[in-house]
């Protein structure tokens, strides 16, 4: 999951920086059914350490709803990029 802006999640102390985050989902197999089905038991946001905490990974319990709300807020505050990843022409670069 990618966030373009710093964001917050309920239960997390402070803002999380923009960047890529891995989501870990735990599920359990439902027994007694005639087909294979799973139920989600937990959702975690994986935060990789930065700076002096590099190499450290933390899991923060969250919910699908909280992640969707955070993504929606991120999309609403992200300005659309009018340029591709290609280099800008000299005229565009001056603006």
C-alpha positions as a printed Julia matrix, in Angstrom:
95×3 Matrix{Float64}:
   0.0     0.0     0.0
   1.44    3.38   -0.98
   0.76    6.71    0.7
   1.81    9.91   -1.06
   1.45   12.05    2.06
   2.03   11.59    5.8
  -1.02    9.96    7.37
  -2.53    8.86   10.67
  -4.2     5.7    11.86
  -6.25    5.24   15.02
  -4.13    3.77   17.81
  -0.84    4.86   16.25
   1.1     7.56   18.14
   1.68   10.37   15.65
   1.93   10.65   11.9
   3.31    7.94    9.67
   5.53    9.19    6.83
   4.55    8.9     3.18
   5.84    5.77    1.49
   5.18    2.11    0.79
   3.74   -0.11    3.5
   3.16   -3.84    3.6
  -0.16   -5.07    4.97
  -0.18   -8.38    6.82
  -3.5   -10.21    7.03
  -4.14  -13.17    9.33
  -6.95  -15.54    8.42
  -8.29  -18.78    9.79
  -9.86  -21.66    7.91
 -13.56  -22.06    8.64
 -14.26  -25.67    9.56
 -17.33  -27.72    8.7
 -18.16  -26.19    5.33
 -18.44  -28.09    2.05
 -16.05  -25.57    0.47
 -12.85  -23.84    1.56
 -13.47  -20.48    3.22
 -11.46  -18.2     5.47
 -12.26  -15.52    8.01
  -9.98  -12.56    8.59
  -8.83  -12.47   12.19
  -6.39   -9.54   12.11
  -4.89   -6.86    9.86
  -1.51   -5.24   10.51
   0.37   -2.36    8.93
   4.09   -3.11    8.7
   6.28   -0.12    9.5
   9.93   -0.43    8.53
  12.34    1.53   10.7
  14.0     4.63    9.31
  16.95    6.68   10.48
  18.25    5.47   13.82
  15.6     2.7    13.82
  16.7     1.26   10.44
  16.42   -2.52   10.37
  13.61   -2.53   12.91
  10.09   -3.58   11.84
   6.91   -2.95   13.8
   3.43   -4.35   13.24
   0.52   -2.06   14.06
  -2.94   -3.6    14.43
  -5.48   -1.8    12.28
  -8.67   -2.5    10.36
  -9.59   -2.57    6.69
 -11.91    0.37    7.29
  -9.21    2.51    8.9
  -6.8     1.73    6.05
  -9.43    2.59    3.42
 -10.2     5.9     5.18
  -6.49    6.76    5.34
  -6.08    5.96    1.62
  -9.13    8.09    0.76
  -7.75   11.04    2.75
  -4.38   10.56    1.03
  -5.95   10.54   -2.43
  -8.01   13.64   -1.63
  -4.93   15.63   -0.6
  -2.63   14.43   -3.4
  -2.33   16.83   -6.31
  -2.55   15.11   -9.69
   0.76   14.93  -11.54
   0.38   16.57  -14.94
   3.75   15.21  -16.07
   4.93   11.71  -16.71
   8.16   10.39  -15.24
   9.91   11.56  -18.42
  12.22   14.55  -18.18
  10.63   17.99  -18.52
  11.41   20.17  -21.47
  13.55   23.24  -20.61
  10.46   25.44  -20.88
   8.46   23.26  -18.45
  11.42   22.97  -16.1
  11.46   26.77  -15.54
   7.86   26.89  -14.26
